[in-house]
Amino acid sequence: MEKPVISCSPEVMGGTAVFSGTRVPVQTLLDYLESGESIDDFLLGFPSVDREQVVQFLEQAKDRLVASAS
């Protein structure tokens, strides 16, 4: 079974969606990308998140967006 990419728990950041195994909110990645920063910039700033987590998150978000628009 594949480990979840994101998790939400009241004990971690008050239930904010974070990358699993970290305290890094997924919103932080979205903020970086929205402001024109790269994934590499994000990973440098948050070394507890790995590239695979970012890619999986973005792929899942894309799949959900496409499915909801269909």
Protein Blocks (a to p, Z undefined) as FASTA:
>chain_A
ZZdfbdcdfkggnhpacdehiabdfklmmmmmmnopafklmmmmmmmbcfklmmmmmmmm
mmmmmmmmZZ
